[in-house]
Amino acid sequence: MTPGRVIAETKDLSIGYHSRRRVFTVMENLSLRAHRGELVALIGRNGTGKSTLLRTLVGLQPPLGGTIILDGRALHETGSSEMPRLVSFTSTEPMTVHYIRVRDVVSLGRFPHTNWIGTLTEADRRAVDGALEATGITALAQRTIDNISDGERQRTMIARSLAQDTGLMVMDEPTAFLDLPSRYATVNLLRRVTRESGKCVIYSTHDLDTAINEADRIWLMTEDCVSEGAPEDLMLTGSIARAFESPQLSFSSGDGSFSFVRTRHSSIALEGKGRAAKLTARALSRCGYNIESQASMTVRVSNSAGGTEWIVTEGQETESFDSLYDLVTYLSARSQ
């Protein structure tokens, strides 16, 4: 991936909000960049201000200070009629109109390009058709928004943003409330959009796995700053670990995965190869065992045409099991 020119930039940005008597500052001195063709994931703990940053970036919330530049234009110098041509925004708020067709929802993205009564031209209809096809929901076009799944509804909102045809697409939690396959499908779609169209997509998420594995750039928001870089950059510096680790949770900078901190019982040796041995190692680690090359107890994974067998040896004692469940139940009982 070769990033294009800068499409979104903040300089010494301060974000927050006004109450009746005082100003609440969420973050100060933010200087961030995003390029065309990039998928940017905004991550951070709850309450750090991710939604506030996104809403400020698209002009829905005034900045407390600093400058926002979108596609070379300063936000404070951009009129309200110009903004929908520069950036699209999708929030997590559900649609309250239930009987509108999918195609009509996607067509709303063309509103900034139509005349004052919203008449669609042939070019507008082609843009809507293209957005439906790009998101794989052409077959759903005539169905109403209340008769499709959550994942299909999210694709519909992405299609609306595509139809709006802005260089920058900003989305607040587009994978919220989706099951695991739909989360990965949605992020994969956003990544494909950046590659095929050269658009920049900035999205917030609590799904760290997909962000680390799929995003080109991470904006990592903590209580006092926003760090940015490739996912691997933030893993190497320990920024992700410092932001999310806790006494109960640890982060592996080697493979970018999180795991629970478990009380370790003792060491155990593991013999065997293949997928069954790898899954056995996973099960043993989950149950609190350190896997060593030498230990008083050994688990041997035996694969044959008849299936897989797990053989536990300790001294002169030998036990065999035909499932990992039975194996870990036996080991757990021994450790008590």
TORKOL-4160 file (C-alpha; in steps of 0.2 Angstrom, whole numbers, padded with zeros to 4 digits, m for minus):
336
<pt num="1" X="0000" Y="0000" Z="0000"/>
<pt num="2" X="0007" Y="0017" Z="m0006"/>
<pt num="3" X="m0002" Y="0031" Z="0004"/>
<pt num="4" X="m0008" Y="0046" Z="m0007"/>
<pt num="5" X="m0008" Y="0064" Z="m0002"/>
<pt num="6" X="m0014" Y="0070" Z="0015"/>
<pt num="7" X="m0033" Y="0071" Z="0015"/>
<pt num="8" X="m0036" Y="0075" Z="0034"/>
<pt num="9" X="m0025" Y="0084" Z="0046"/>
<pt num="10" X="m0026" Y="0092" Z="0063"/>
<pt num="11" X="m0014" Y="0105" Z="0070"/>
<pt num="12" X="m0013" Y="0108" Z="0089"/>
<pt num="13" X="m0032" Y="0103" Z="0089"/>
<pt num="14" X="m0041" Y="0104" Z="0106"/>
<pt num="15" X="m0057" Y="0095" Z="0108"/>
<pt num="16" X="m0071" Y="0095" Z="0121"/>
<pt num="17" X="m0088" Y="0103" Z="0123"/>
<pt num="18" X="m0096" Y="0117" Z="0132"/>
<pt num="19" X="m0109" Y="0116" Z="0146"/>
<pt num="20" X="m0119" Y="0131" Z="0152"/>
<pt num="21" X="m0105" Y="0137" Z="0164"/>
<pt num="22" X="m0089" Y="0129" Z="0159"/>
<pt num="23" X="m0079" Y="0121" Z="0145"/>
<pt num="24" X="m0074" Y="0103" Z="0147"/>
<pt num="25" X="m0058" Y="0099" Z="0138"/>
<pt num="26" X="m0056" Y="0081" Z="0132"/>
<pt num="27" X="m0039" Y="0082" Z="0123"/>
<pt num="28" X="m0027" Y="0096" Z="0118"/>
<pt num="29" X="m0013" Y="0098" Z="0105"/>
<pt num="30" X="m0018" Y="0084" Z="0093"/>
<pt num="31" X="m0008" Y="0084" Z="0077"/>
<pt num="32" X="m0014" Y="0069" Z="0066"/>
<pt num="33" X="m0013" Y="0065" Z="0048"/>
<pt num="34" X="m0023" Y="0053" Z="0037"/>
<pt num="35" X="m0019" Y="0049" Z="0018"/>
<pt num="36" X="m0029" Y="0044" Z="0003"/>
<pt num="37" X="m0030" Y="0026" Z="0001"/>
<pt num="38" X="m0028" Y="0022" Z="0020"/>
<pt num="39" X="m0038" Y="0013" Z="0032"/>
<pt num="40" X="m0036" Y="0022" Z="0049"/>
<pt num="41" X="m0043" Y="0014" Z="0065"/>
<pt num="42" X="m0046" Y="0024" Z="0080"/>
<pt num="43" X="m0044" Y="0014" Z="0096"/>
<pt num="44" X="m0044" Y="0017" Z="0115"/>
<pt num="45" X="m0053" Y="0013" Z="0131"/>
<pt num="46" X="m0071" Y="0019" Z="0134"/>
<pt num="47" X="m0072" Y="0037" Z="0139"/>
<pt num="48" X="m0056" Y="0043" Z="0131"/>
<pt num="49" X="m0065" Y="0054" Z="0118"/>
<pt num="50" X="m0065" Y="0044" Z="0102"/>
<pt num="51" X="m0083" Y="0049" Z="0097"/>
<pt num="52" X="m0079" Y="0067" Z="0101"/>
<pt num="53" X="m0063" Y="0067" Z="0090"/>
<pt num="54" X="m0073" Y="0060" Z="0075"/>
<pt num="55" X="m0088" Y="0072" Z="0077"/>
<pt num="56" X="m0075" Y="0087" Z="0079"/>
<pt num="57" X="m0066" Y="0081" Z="0063"/>
<pt num="58" X="m0082" Y="0081" Z="0052"/>
<pt num="59" X="m0088" Y="0098" Z="0059"/>
<pt num="60" X="m0103" Y="0091" Z="0070"/>
<pt num="61" X="m0094" Y="0098" Z="0085"/>
<pt num="62" X="m0084" Y="0114" Z="0086"/>
<pt num="63" X="m0066" Y="0112" Z="0091"/>
<pt num="64" X="m0060" Y="0121" Z="0106"/>
<pt num="65" X="m0044" Y="0127" Z="0097"/>
<pt num="66" X="m0032" Y="0122" Z="0084"/>
<pt num="67" X="m0035" Y="0119" Z="0065"/>
<pt num="68" X="m0043" Y="0105" Z="0055"/>
<pt num="69" X="m0039" Y="0103" Z="0037"/>
<pt num="70" X="m0049" Y="0092" Z="0025"/>
<pt num="71" X="m0043" Y="0089" Z="0008"/>
<pt num="72" X="m0033" Y="0105" Z="0008"/>
<pt num="73" X="m0047" Y="0116" Z="0015"/>
<pt num="74" X="m0047" Y="0123" Z="0033"/>
<pt num="75" X="m0063" Y="0117" Z="0042"/>
<pt num="76" X="m0068" Y="0134" Z="0049"/>
<pt num="77" X="m0067" Y="0141" Z="0031"/>
<pt num="78" X="m0078" Y="0128" Z="0023"/>
<pt num="79" X="m0097" Y="0132" Z="0021"/>
<pt num="80" X="m0110" Y="0120" Z="0027"/>
<pt num="81" X="m0115" Y="0116" Z="0009"/>
<pt num="82" X="m0097" Y="0111" Z="0005"/>
<pt num="83" X="m0094" Y="0099" Z="0019"/>
<pt num="84" X="m0105" Y="0084" Z="0013"/>
<pt num="85" X="m0094" Y="0085" Z="m0003"/>
<pt num="86" X="m0078" Y="0083" Z="0007"/>
<pt num="87" X="m0083" Y="0070" Z="0020"/>
<pt num="88" X="m0096" Y="0058" Z="0024"/>
<pt num="89" X="m0100" Y="0052" Z="0042"/>
<pt num="90" X="m0109" Y="0037" Z="0048"/>
<pt num="91" X="m0113" Y="0035" Z="0067"/>
<pt num="92" X="m0119" Y="0020" Z="0077"/>
<pt num="93" X="m0136" Y="0028" Z="0080"/>
<pt num="94" X="m0149" Y="0016" Z="0073"/>
<pt num="95" X="m0161" Y="0022" Z="0059"/>
<pt num="96" X="m0178" Y="0027" Z="0067"/>
<pt num="97" X="m0187" Y="0026" Z="0050"/>
<pt num="98" X="m0191" Y="0007" Z="0047"/>
<pt num="99" X="m0201" Y="0006" Z="0031"/>
<pt num="100" X="m0188" Y="0014" Z="0019"/>
<pt num="101" X="m0180" Y="0004" Z="0006"/>
<pt num="102" X="m0162" Y="0000" Z="0005"/>
<pt num="103" X="m0160" Y="0008" Z="m0011"/>
<pt num="104" X="m0168" Y="0024" Z="m0005"/>
<pt num="105" X="m0156" Y="0024" Z="0010"/>
<pt num="106" X="m0141" Y="0023" Z="m0001"/>
<pt num="107" X="m0149" Y="0036" Z="m0013"/>
<pt num="108" X="m0148" Y="0049" Z="0002"/>
<pt num="109" X="m0129" Y="0049" Z="m0001"/>
<pt num="110" X="m0132" Y="0058" Z="m0017"/>
<pt num="111" X="m0141" Y="0073" Z="m0008"/>
<pt num="112" X="m0126" Y="0085" Z="m0008"/>
<pt num="113" X="m0125" Y="0083" Z="m0027"/>
<pt num="114" X="m0143" Y="0085" Z="m0032"/>
<pt num="115" X="m0154" Y="0100" Z="m0035"/>
<pt num="116" X="m0164" Y="0108" Z="m0021"/>
<pt num="117" X="m0179" Y="0096" Z="m0022"/>
<pt num="118" X="m0167" Y="0081" Z="m0022"/>
<pt num="119" X="m0170" Y="0074" Z="m0040"/>
<pt num="120" X="m0158" Y="0061" Z="m0045"/>
<pt num="121" X="m0150" Y="0062" Z="m0062"/>
<pt num="122" X="m0145" Y="0047" Z="m0072"/>
<pt num="123" X="m0127" Y="0050" Z="m0065"/>
<pt num="124" X="m0134" Y="0049" Z="m0048"/>
<pt num="125" X="m0143" Y="0033" Z="m0051"/>
<pt num="126" X="m0127" Y="0025" Z="m0058"/>
<pt num="127" X="m0118" Y="0031" Z="m0042"/>
<pt num="128" X="m0131" Y="0022" Z="m0032"/>
<pt num="129" X="m0130" Y="0006" Z="m0042"/>
<pt num="130" X="m0111" Y="0006" Z="m0041"/>
<pt num="131" X="m0112" Y="0008" Z="m0022"/>
<pt num="132" X="m0125" Y="m0006" Z="m0020"/>
<pt num="133" X="m0114" Y="m0017" Z="m0031"/>
<pt num="134" X="m0097" Y="m0013" Z="m0022"/>
<pt num="135" X="m0105" Y="m0017" Z="m0005"/>
<pt num="136" X="m0113" Y="m0033" Z="m0011"/>
<pt num="137" X="m0131" Y="m0028" Z="m0007"/>
<pt num="138" X="m0139" Y="m0026" Z="m0025"/>
<pt num="139" X="m0150" Y="m0040" Z="m0021"/>
<pt num="140" X="m0157" Y="m0031" Z="m0006"/>
<pt num="141" X="m0161" Y="m0015" Z="m0014"/>
<pt num="142" X="m0180" Y="m0017" Z="m0014"/>
<pt num="143" X="m0181" Y="m0023" Z="0004"/>
<pt num="144" X="m0185" Y="m0012" Z="0018"/>
<pt num="145" X="m0172" Y="m0007" Z="0031"/>
<pt num="146" X="m0181" Y="m0016" Z="0045"/>
<pt num="147" X="m0181" Y="m0033" Z="0035"/>
<pt num="148" X="m0162" Y="m0035" Z="0034"/>
<pt num="149" X="m0149" Y="m0041" Z="0046"/>
<pt num="150" X="m0137" Y="m0030" Z="0057"/>
<pt num="151" X="m0123" Y="m0034" Z="0045"/>
<pt num="152" X="m0133" Y="m0030" Z="0030"/>
<pt num="153" X="m0139" Y="m0014" Z="0038"/>
<pt num="154" X="m0121" Y="m0009" Z="0041"/>
<pt num="155" X="m0117" Y="m0012" Z="0023"/>
<pt num="156" X="m0131" Y="m0001" Z="0018"/>
<pt num="157" X="m0124" Y="0013" Z="0028"/>
<pt num="158" X="m0107" Y="0010" Z="0020"/>
<pt num="159" X="m0115" Y="0010" Z="0003"/>
<pt num="160" X="m0123" Y="0027" Z="0007"/>
<pt num="161" X="m0106" Y="0034" Z="0011"/>
<pt num="162" X="m0099" Y="0027" Z="m0005"/>
<pt num="163" X="m0114" Y="0035" Z="m0015"/>
<pt num="164" X="m0110" Y="0052" Z="m0007"/>
<pt num="165" X="m0093" Y="0050" Z="m0016"/>
<pt num="166" X="m0082" Y="0060" Z="m0004"/>
<pt num="167" X="m0063" Y="0057" Z="m0003"/>
<pt num="168" X="m0064" Y="0055" Z="0016"/>
<pt num="169" X="m0076" Y="0043" Z="0025"/>
<pt num="170" X="m0078" Y="0044" Z="0044"/>
<pt num="171" X="m0087" Y="0030" Z="0054"/>
<pt num="172" X="m0090" Y="0029" Z="0072"/>
<pt num="173" X="m0091" Y="0011" Z="0078"/>
<pt num="174" X="m0096" Y="0003" Z="0061"/>
<pt num="175" X="m0093" Y="m0015" Z="0068"/>
<pt num="176" X="m0103" Y="m0012" Z="0084"/>
<pt num="177" X="m0117" Y="m0025" Z="0088"/>
<pt num="178" X="m0111" Y="m0036" Z="0074"/>
<pt num="179" X="m0106" Y="m0055" Z="0076"/>
<pt num="180" X="m0088" Y="m0060" Z="0073"/>
<pt num="181" X="m0090" Y="m0065" Z="0054"/>
<pt num="182" X="m0100" Y="m0049" Z="0050"/>
<pt num="183" X="m0086" Y="m0038" Z="0060"/>
<pt num="184" X="m0072" Y="m0045" Z="0049"/>
<pt num="185" X="m0083" Y="m0044" Z="0033"/>
<pt num="186" X="m0086" Y="m0026" Z="0037"/>
<pt num="187" X="m0068" Y="m0021" Z="0040"/>
<pt num="188" X="m0063" Y="m0031" Z="0025"/>
<pt num="189" X="m0075" Y="m0021" Z="0015"/>
<pt num="190" X="m0069" Y="m0004" Z="0021"/>
<pt num="191" X="m0051" Y="m0010" Z="0017"/>
<pt num="192" X="m0056" Y="m0015" Z="0000"/>
<pt num="193" X="m0064" Y="0002" Z="m0003"/>
<pt num="194" X="m0048" Y="0011" Z="0001"/>
<pt num="195" X="m0038" Y="0000" Z="m0011"/>
<pt num="196" X="m0050" Y="0001" Z="m0025"/>
<pt num="197" X="m0056" Y="0019" Z="m0024"/>
<pt num="198" X="m0041" Y="0028" Z="m0016"/>
<pt num="199" X="m0053" Y="0035" Z="m0002"/>
<pt num="200" X="m0048" Y="0037" Z="0016"/>
<pt num="201" X="m0058" Y="0028" Z="0029"/>
<pt num="202" X="m0056" Y="0033" Z="0047"/>
<pt num="203" X="m0066" Y="0022" Z="0059"/>
<pt num="204" X="m0067" Y="0020" Z="0078"/>
<pt num="205" X="m0068" Y="0003" Z="0085"/>
<pt num="206" X="m0067" Y="m0008" Z="0101"/>
<pt num="207" X="m0062" Y="m0023" Z="0090"/>
<pt num="208" X="m0043" Y="m0023" Z="0093"/>
<pt num="209" X="m0040" Y="m0039" Z="0083"/>
<pt num="210" X="m0047" Y="m0032" Z="0067"/>
<pt num="211" X="m0039" Y="m0015" Z="0069"/>
<pt num="212" X="m0022" Y="m0022" Z="0072"/>
<pt num="213" X="m0023" Y="m0035" Z="0058"/>
<pt num="214" X="m0032" Y="m0024" Z="0045"/>
<pt num="215" X="m0028" Y="m0006" Z="0047"/>
<pt num="216" X="m0014" Y="0004" Z="0039"/>
<pt num="217" X="m0013" Y="0016" Z="0052"/>
<pt num="218" X="m0019" Y="0017" Z="0070"/>
<pt num="219" X="m0024" Y="0032" Z="0080"/>
<pt num="220" X="m0022" Y="0026" Z="0098"/>
<pt num="221" X="m0031" Y="0037" Z="0110"/>
<pt num="222" X="m0027" Y="0037" Z="0129"/>
<pt num="223" X="m0031" Y="0049" Z="0143"/>
<pt num="224" X="m0018" Y="0061" Z="0139"/>
<pt num="225" X="m0013" Y="0059" Z="0120"/>
<pt num="226" X="m0016" Y="0051" Z="0104"/>
<pt num="227" X="m0002" Y="0041" Z="0097"/>
<pt num="228" X="m0001" Y="0036" Z="0078"/>
<pt num="229" X="0008" Y="0024" Z="0067"/>
<pt num="230" X="0007" Y="0007" Z="0059"/>
<pt num="231" X="0000" Y="m0006" Z="0070"/>
<pt num="232" X="0017" Y="m0014" Z="0071"/>
<pt num="233" X="0025" Y="0003" Z="0076"/>
<pt num="234" X="0013" Y="0004" Z="0091"/>
<pt num="235" X="0017" Y="m0014" Z="0096"/>
<pt num="236" X="0035" Y="m0011" Z="0095"/>
<pt num="237" X="0035" Y="0004" Z="0106"/>
<pt num="238" X="0023" Y="m0004" Z="0119"/>
<pt num="239" X="0010" Y="0009" Z="0116"/>
<pt num="240" X="m0004" Y="m0004" Z="0114"/>
<pt num="241" X="0001" Y="m0014" Z="0129"/>
<pt num="242" X="0002" Y="0001" Z="0140"/>
<pt num="243" X="m0015" Y="0007" Z="0134"/>
<pt num="244" X="m0025" Y="m0009" Z="0137"/>
<pt num="245" X="m0015" Y="m0021" Z="0148"/>
<pt num="246" X="m0022" Y="m0024" Z="0166"/>
<pt num="247" X="m0018" Y="m0036" Z="0180"/>
<pt num="248" X="m0030" Y="m0048" Z="0172"/>
<pt num="249" X="m0025" Y="m0045" Z="0154"/>
<pt num="250" X="m0009" Y="m0046" Z="0144"/>
<pt num="251" X="m0004" Y="m0041" Z="0127"/>
<pt num="252" X="0009" Y="m0051" Z="0116"/>
<pt num="253" X="0019" Y="m0039" Z="0105"/>
<pt num="254" X="0025" Y="m0054" Z="0095"/>
<pt num="255" X="0008" Y="m0058" Z="0087"/>
<pt num="256" X="m0003" Y="m0044" Z="0092"/>
<pt num="257" X="m0015" Y="m0054" Z="0103"/>
<pt num="258" X="m0022" Y="m0052" Z="0120"/>
<pt num="259" X="m0024" Y="m0066" Z="0133"/>
<pt num="260" X="m0030" Y="m0067" Z="0151"/>
<pt num="261" X="m0017" Y="m0067" Z="0165"/>
<pt num="262" X="m0019" Y="m0085" Z="0173"/>
<pt num="263" X="m0012" Y="m0093" Z="0189"/>
<pt num="264" X="0001" Y="m0105" Z="0183"/>
<pt num="265" X="0000" Y="m0123" Z="0191"/>
<pt num="266" X="0016" Y="m0131" Z="0186"/>
<pt num="267" X="0026" Y="m0136" Z="0171"/>
<pt num="268" X="0021" Y="m0150" Z="0158"/>
<pt num="269" X="0030" Y="m0157" Z="0143"/>
<pt num="270" X="0021" Y="m0159" Z="0127"/>
<pt num="271" X="0026" Y="m0171" Z="0113"/>
<pt num="272" X="0017" Y="m0172" Z="0096"/>
<pt num="273" X="0016" Y="m0162" Z="0079"/>
<pt num="274" X="0002" Y="m0155" Z="0069"/>
<pt num="275" X="m0014" Y="m0145" Z="0072"/>
<pt num="276" X="m0019" Y="m0157" Z="0087"/>
<pt num="277" X="m0003" Y="m0153" Z="0096"/>
<pt num="278" X="m0004" Y="m0134" Z="0093"/>
<pt num="279" X="m0022" Y="m0135" Z="0100"/>
<pt num="280" X="m0016" Y="m0145" Z="0115"/>
<pt num="281" X="m0003" Y="m0132" Z="0119"/>
<pt num="282" X="m0017" Y="m0119" Z="0118"/>
<pt num="283" X="m0028" Y="m0129" Z="0130"/>
<pt num="284" X="m0014" Y="m0132" Z="0142"/>
<pt num="285" X="m0009" Y="m0114" Z="0143"/>
<pt num="286" X="m0027" Y="m0109" Z="0145"/>
<pt num="287" X="m0028" Y="m0121" Z="0160"/>
<pt num="288" X="m0012" Y="m0113" Z="0168"/>
<pt num="289" X="0002" Y="m0125" Z="0163"/>
<pt num="290" X="0019" Y="m0119" Z="0157"/>
<pt num="291" X="0025" Y="m0130" Z="0143"/>
<pt num="292" X="0043" Y="m0135" Z="0145"/>
<pt num="293" X="0054" Y="m0147" Z="0136"/>
<pt num="294" X="0058" Y="m0157" Z="0152"/>
<pt num="295" X="0045" Y="m0159" Z="0166"/>
<pt num="296" X="0039" Y="m0173" Z="0178"/>
<pt num="297" X="0023" Y="m0175" Z="0168"/>
<pt num="298" X="0022" Y="m0177" Z="0149"/>
<pt num="299" X="0007" Y="m0176" Z="0137"/>
<pt num="300" X="0010" Y="m0185" Z="0121"/>
<pt num="301" X="m0002" Y="m0182" Z="0106"/>
<pt num="302" X="m0004" Y="m0198" Z="0096"/>
<pt num="303" X="m0013" Y="m0196" Z="0079"/>
<pt num="304" X="m0019" Y="m0211" Z="0069"/>
<pt num="305" X="m0032" Y="m0216" Z="0057"/>
<pt num="306" X="m0044" Y="m0220" Z="0071"/>
<pt num="307" X="m0042" Y="m0202" Z="0078"/>
<pt num="308" X="m0032" Y="m0193" Z="0091"/>
<pt num="309" X="m0027" Y="m0199" Z="0108"/>
<pt num="310" X="m0019" Y="m0190" Z="0122"/>
<pt num="311" X="m0007" Y="m0200" Z="0133"/>
<pt num="312" X="m0002" Y="m0193" Z="0150"/>
<pt num="313" X="0013" Y="m0200" Z="0158"/>
<pt num="314" X="0020" Y="m0196" Z="0176"/>
<pt num="315" X="0033" Y="m0208" Z="0183"/>
<pt num="316" X="0026" Y="m0225" Z="0181"/>
<pt num="317" X="0008" Y="m0219" Z="0179"/>
<pt num="318" X="m0001" Y="m0218" Z="0162"/>
<pt num="319" X="m0018" Y="m0212" Z="0157"/>
<pt num="320" X="m0025" Y="m0210" Z="0140"/>
<pt num="321" X="m0040" Y="m0199" Z="0134"/>
<pt num="322" X="m0049" Y="m0197" Z="0118"/>
<pt num="323" X="m0054" Y="m0178" Z="0119"/>
<pt num="324" X="m0045" Y="m0162" Z="0125"/>
<pt num="325" X="m0060" Y="m0159" Z="0137"/>
<pt num="326" X="m0057" Y="m0176" Z="0146"/>
<pt num="327" X="m0038" Y="m0172" Z="0146"/>
<pt num="328" X="m0040" Y="m0154" Z="0154"/>
<pt num="329" X="m0053" Y="m0161" Z="0166"/>
<pt num="330" X="m0041" Y="m0174" Z="0172"/>
<pt num="331" X="m0027" Y="m0162" Z="0174"/>
<pt num="332" X="m0038" Y="m0149" Z="0183"/>
<pt num="333" X="m0043" Y="m0162" Z="0196"/>
<pt num="334" X="m0025" Y="m0167" Z="0199"/>
<pt num="335" X="m0020" Y="m0148" Z="0202"/>
<pt num="336" X="m0033" Y="m0145" Z="0215"/>
